[in-house]
Amino acid sequence: MRLRILASARRDLDEGYGFYESQEQGVGDYFLASVRADIESLRLSAGIHPIKHRDYHRMLCRVFPFAVFYTKTADEVIIHAVLDCRREPDWIRHHLQG
C-alpha cells in the first residue's frame, strides 16, 4: 500500500519537531523517527482505526501524545494531519476542516 503525506501533515510534523527539539536537543529527531514508524505501520493496518471526524481515521501514536489523521483508498493511505492530542478538540476539528 502506498503512503502519501500531504503538505499539511508535513507542516504538523515540522511543528512537533520544533516543539520537542526546543525542550531538549535530539528529542525532535526521536519524535520524527517514532511518528514516521507509526505512519509506516499504516501499510499493514490502515482502516482498522476509528473514524473520529468526517471520514478521517485516527491512529494514536505509540510514544508521543499525537494522532495521525488519514483516509484510505483501495491502494493508498493519505496522511492529512499529525496533531498533538493535548490540543482542544475544537481546535483539532477546525484544523482538520481547514
ChimeraX attribute file (.defattr): number of C-alpha atoms within 10 A of each C-alpha:
attribute: neighborCount
match mode: 1-to-1
recipient: residues
	/A:1	13
	/A:2	13
	/A:3	16
	/A:4	14
	/A:5	15
	/A:6	13
	/A:7	12
	/A:8	16
	/A:9	20
	/A:10	15
	/A:11	13
	/A:12	16
	/A:13	22
	/A:14	14
	/A:15	16
	/A:16	21
	/A:17	18
	/A:18	15
	/A:19	14
	/A:20	17
	/A:21	16
	/A:22	12
	/A:23	10
	/A:24	9
	/A:25	10
	/A:26	12
	/A:27	16
	/A:28	21
	/A:29	13
	/A:30	16
	/A:31	21
	/A:32	17
	/A:33	12
	/A:34	16
	/A:35	22
	/A:36	13
	/A:37	13
	/A:38	18
	/A:39	23
	/A:40	14
	/A:41	11
	/A:42	23
	/A:43	15
	/A:44	9
	/A:45	11
	/A:46	21
	/A:47	18
	/A:48	11
	/A:49	15
	/A:50	11
	/A:51	15
	/A:52	12
	/A:53	13
	/A:54	9
	/A:55	12
	/A:56	21
	/A:57	22
	/A:58	22
	/A:59	23
	/A:60	19
	/A:61	20
	/A:62	12
	/A:63	11
	/A:64	15
	/A:65	11
	/A:66	22
	/A:67	19
	/A:68	22
	/A:69	24
	/A:70	27
	/A:71	16
	/A:72	18
	/A:73	11
	/A:74	7
	/A:75	9
	/A:76	15
	/A:77	20
	/A:78	19
	/A:79	23
	/A:80	21
	/A:81	25
	/A:82	28
	/A:83	22
	/A:84	19
	/A:85	15
	/A:86	9
	/A:87	10
	/A:88	9
	/A:89	10
	/A:90	9
	/A:91	10
	/A:92	17
	/A:93	13
	/A:94	9
	/A:95	12
	/A:96	17
	/A:97	9
	/A:98	7
